[in-house]
């Protein structure tokens, strides 16, 4: 059974879907362009000279040979695949909301999987970033030093947010159970 969907929810679903698609496209482009188009003139601009992708300065990535650039992007593929899969579930979740299936098992499953995959993607990004630095530093002429674990407050906030989403999914599941129970009385 579906619930009538307010127009504001539909607008918000479209907005979240658009912003999510733009963010995913930006992340994919940030990894792909320095890897597959290192000769672009844009890399000589100041912002590109100070930018970093996956723990490495873009200037380094574009200066590496093809096989080294491919190795660096291959290290990030598990993270990128996990992030892409998370957005597939975000699309499914928003589709459920747009159909008014707020408490449906499939909608709640998409919500849980989205939160779990975003969390896994963040962890994989951290591992990939450290691996990319370990690979890229010697390629750029540096010597590996101490191993430093970089965890920011943003990553910790993301863990909290994903935990909150899991709690919301549990509440939606309970709401669906109550909705089914109430329907049984009618």
Buried (B, 14 or more C-beta within 10 A) or exposed (E): EEBEBEEEBBEBBEEBBEEBEEEBEEBEEBBEBBBEEBEEEEBEEEEBEEBBBBBBBBBBBBBBEEEBBEBBBEBBEBBBEBBBBBBBBBBBBBBBBBBBBBBBEEBBBBBBBBBBBBBBBBBBBBEBBBBBBEBBBEBBEEEEEEEEEEEEEEBEEBEEEBEEBBEBBEEBBEEBEEBEEEEEEE
